[in-house]
Amino acid sequence: MDPARPKPRSRPRALVTEPLGALLASVPKSRPSWLTVVKTTVAATTAWVLARQLGDNVAVLFAPIVAILTLQASVYGSIATGLQLLFANLVGTAVAVGWVQLLGLTWWSLALAAFGALALARQVTNTPLARNQLTIAVLAVVVLAPVAKGYGQWRFIDVAIGSVVGLAVAVIVPERPRLRQAREALGYWSATCVTVLADIAAELDRRDDGPSLPPAERHHWIQTSRSLADLSADAAAEVAGVEETARLNVAAVRLRQRVGELRGEQLFLVRITLQVRAVALAVDRLYDRAGQPPALDRATLAGLLRSLAALLRDRVDGMDTGDQALRAALIGAVERTHTVFPSAVAVLDSVSLLGRLDQLRQDIVGEDAAALVDPDTLPRS
């Protein structure tokens, strides 16, 4: 490595590592349902009733609050959240009790406690919930312990009650993975990929021999292409929530194969989206612009795009994805392109675009990468 080059900055690592660190660093991904709302209501009420039975409990409010925070739509998310709350409040309470015994409560001791809590939380865990809970626990105990006898101990007891109750309700009444919502998100995402390809072909036909676009103006399909990023994020969130809900869920054992299929479909669409967006940008840059037109004529390109859209639609619908005719058409387009324009410079952009189209074809049918033509057959300029 060049000594003059600055070394890359590494991300700060939490002091707590595997296996506990995995849970302390986990952010729940499953989305709450109406059943989650009902379960949370029951958990909060139960935690409050139990906490009130303990006599002079000065922090009883934390039991229902923590029960609400702990209970997630998934068992795994509930375990992770409950452990984060317990861990953060245990560390925060212990630090604060010692701090009050050592320094008492003054403006400067409170300021030092806040700084120390924030610094400690930053190193101990990466999740906002645990960081905030640790900091709040320190400040609350430092401020209230001198005036509320046993506040620190009661706070931790009530946090434990809320966590245990929330976790118990999550385990006793597990929820089914939201397979339908995930399939709908994936279906809309894949349909939009098909739409982008079809829109490019339609606009190429519509604008044939039309005026050139200004440099700052984009074709209409670019906006739809950009929306694929949001659709992919939405679908990824749905699939991640389904996976988390099935994890540690005895009632979802029979659904795990279908959960795995959803993840495979999401990864497939990630590859397809990368190629579709690359094709959309390349066509937008090459066509309907001032100057020499591309070597690949727009009618041929439009036909190839319609064939790719149909191939992708068949693949998503579970139909036979025969692509021999499309592969032959791509090979023919490459051969005609470098025959009509024998200069390598003249055909470079068009052959590159055809290569992207063939890569998209391969991704759709699951074929290993292969060259469209033998490089030795290309003319030498």
N, C-alpha and C positions, 0 to 999 in steps of 0.2 A: 504494500500500500504506500502511496506517495505520502511522505511525512508532512508535506506542506498542505495536504488536503485535510480539512477538519473531519474528525471522526463523527459518525452518525450518533445522534443522541438516542440513548435507549429509554424506553418507557419505564416509569417508576413501577417497581414490583411490590406487591403486597407482602407484608411480613408473614402472613398466614398462607401456607401453600397447601398442595394436595394432601389428603383428599378433602379435608375440611374447606380448603380454599375454593374448591369447585362450587360448593354450596354457598359460601360467603360471597362469591363473585357472580352468582347466577341472578339474572333479572328475569322474572316471570314473563313468558311470551304468550301464554294462553289468554284468550279474551273471555271476560265474564259473560255468563248467560243469565237468563231469568232465574234458573235454578241456583246459580251462584249468589244472586241477590237474596233469595229466600234463605239459603244456607248461612250467609253472612249475618242476616238478621237474627237467626236462631243462635248462632255462635256468640254474637255480641250480648244478647240478653242472658244467655246461660253464664257467660263469663262474669257479667255484672252481679248476677244473683250469687254465684259462688264467692266472689270477692267480698261481698257484704257480710258473709257468714264468719269472717275472720276477726270480728271485733273492731278495735279502734284502728281501722284501715284508713290512713290519711291520703292514700293514692289510689283509691278504688276506681277512679275514672279510667286509669290506664288499662284495666282488664278488658273492658269492651272495646276500647280504641285499638289495642293490640290484636284482639280477636278479629276485628275488621281488617286490619292491615295484613294479618297472617293468612287468612283464608283466600286462596286463589282458585281459579277454575280447575287447576290440575293439582294432583297430590304432590308431585315433585316441586311445583312452584310454592305450594304451602309449606313444605318442609324447608325449602331454601329460605323463604321469607321468615318463618318462625325462628330458624337458627340465627339468621342475621339480627333479628330483634333481640333475642336472648343474649347473643354474643356482645352486641353493641351496648346494651344496657348493663350487662355485667361488668364490662371493662370500664364504661363511663361512670357507673356508680362507685366502683372500687377506687378509681382515680379521684373522683370528687370527694368521697369520704375522707380519704387520706389528705387531700388538699385542704379541706376545711379544718381538720385536726392540726395541720401543720401551720397554716397561715391565717386561718379565720376568714372573715368576709370583709373586704375593703374594695374600693374601686380598682386598685391596681392588682389585687389578687384575683378579682373577677376577670380583668383584662388578660392576665397571664393564663388563667384557666381556659379562657376562650381560645387564645392562641395555641396553647398546648393541646386542647381537644381537637381543634381543626388539623393541626399537624399530625397528631396521632391517628385520627380518622383517615387521613389521606394515605398513610402508610399501611394501615391494618387491612383495609378493604377497598374494593373498587366500585361498589354499588352505592348510588346516591342514598338509598334508604338506610343502609347501615351507617354510612358516614354521618348523615343527619341525626340519626338516633343517638349515636355515640356523643356527638357534640351537644345535642339538646340534653341528654342525660347528665353530662358533666355540669352544664350551666344550671339546670334545674336543681340538682342536688346541692351545688355550691350555694345557691341563693336561698333555697327553702329548708335545707337541713338545719340551719341554726334556729329557725322559728317553728318548724314542724318536727316534733320528736319522732325519730325513726323513719323519716321520709325516704331516705335512700334505700333502706331494707324493704320497706313496703312497696316502693316503686318496682324493685326487681321482682318481688313476689307476685305483684299484679301483672307484670309483663309476662312472667312464667305462666300464670293462669290463662291469660289471653292467648298466648302461643299454643299451649297444650289444647285448649278448647277448640281453637280454630283448626289445628291440625287434626284433632279427633273427628270433627265434623267433615273435614275434607276426605279422610280415609273411610269413614262409615258410609258417606254418600258420594261416591266417586261420580264423575261426569263422563259422558261419552265424548270421544273426539269429534270435533265439528267437521266431519268428512265432507258433507254436502257443501258447506261454505268454501272449503278449500278447493273442491272440484270446480265450483262456479268461478272462483278467482282464476284458476288455471285455464278454464275454458274461455273466459273473456280475454285473458292475456293472449292465448294462442289465436283466437279469432281476430284480434287486433293485428297480430303479425301477418296473418293472411290478408287482412284489409290493406295494410301498408303496401304489400307487393302488388295487389290488384289496383290500388290507387295510383301507384307509379306507372303501371302499364296504361291505365285509362288516361292519365294526364299526358303521357307521351303521345298517345293517339290524338288527343284533343288539341294539343299545341303544335301539331305537325305543321311546319312552314309558318308558324306564328312569329311574332316579334320576340327579340331576345329579351331576357330578363335583366334588369339592372344588377350590378354586382352585389348590392346589399339585399336584394329581394330573394326569397327562397320559394321553392315549389310548395304547393299545398300539402304534399305528403310529409313534409319535414315535421310539421306540428304533430301529426299522428305518430310519427316515428319517435319523437321525443316523449310522448305519453307512455311509451313502452317501459321507460325507466320506472315510472310510478306504478304501473301495473305489475311489474316484476317485483317491486318492493312489497306491494300489497299481498301478492300471492305468496311470497317468501314468508311473510309474517303469519299468514294463515297456516301454511304447512308447518312452520316452526311451532305454532300453537297446538296443532294436531299431534305432532311428535311429543311435545311435552305432556299433553293430556294423557297420551297412551303410556307414558313412562311411569313405572311403579304402580300402574293401574291394573289390578287383577281383572276387573270387568272388561278391559279392552284387549285382553290377550289375543282373542280371535281376530281382532282388527289390525294387528301389527303388520300383516302382509300388505294390506291395502294402504296403510300408512307409508310403508316402504315404497310402494308403487307411486304414491303422490310425490315423494321426494325425488324419485327417478324422473318423473314427468317434469318436475320443476327444473332439475338440472338440464334436461333436454331442451326446455324452452329458454334457459339462459344462453346456451350455445346458439340456438336459432336466433334469438334476439340480437346477439352480437353481430351475426352475419347480416341480418335484415337491416339493422341500423347502418352498418358499413356500406351496404349496397345503396341504401337511400341517400347517404351523404355523397357517395361517388357519383351516382346518377345526377344528383342536384348540381354537383360541381361541373360535370361534363356537358350536360345537355341544356339547350335553350340559352346558351351564352354566346356572346360576341366572339368572332374569330373562327378558326378552322373547326368544322364539326368533327365529332369523334369518328374513328374508322368503323365502329360498330353502328350500323344504321338503326334508327329508333324503332322501326317496325319489327326487326328481328329481336331487339331487346325487349320490346313490349310482349312479343309472343313467348319468349323465354320466361319472363316474369309471371305471365298468366299460368304457364305450365308449372312453375314453382309454387305458386299460390294454390293451385289445384292439388299438387303433390302433398303440400303441407296440410291442406284440409283433409285429404284422405288419411294421412298419417294420424292426425288428431282424432278422427272419427273411427279409427281402428280398422280401416279398409286396407286392401292390398295396395302397396306403394310401388307399383311397377314404374321404373324410371328409365328403361332402355331407350325409349323414344326421346326423352329429354336429354339424356347423355349424348345420344347421336346428334341431336340438334346443337348442343353446346360445342361438340367437336367440329361440326360443320361450320359453326359461326367463327371459331378460331381460325380454321383453315381459310375461309373466305376473307377474313379480316387481313391476315398477313399476305394473302395473294393479291388483293386489290391495292394494299398499301405496303409495298415490300420494304419500306424503311422501318427499322426497329423502333425509332423514335416516334414515328407516326402511329404505330399500333400499340405502344406500350400501355397507355391508359386503358384502351379497349380490352386488350388481352388480360390486364390486371382485373378489370371489372368482370370479365368472363370467368376468371379464376375464382373470384368471390362467389359468383353464381354457382359454380360447380362445387365449391366448398359447402355452400348452403344445401345443395342437393345431397351431398354426402352426409351431412349432419341429419337431414330429414330421414334418410333411409338407413342411417347407421353404418355407412360404408367407410372403410379405411381410406385415408387420403391417397389419391392417385392422380397422376398428371393427365390433363386433357389430351395432350399430344406429346409425342416424343420430341424433346428439344432438338434432336439432330435433324428433324424434318424442317425446322424453321430456316428461312433463307438467311444468308449472311449479308449484312449491309456493307 
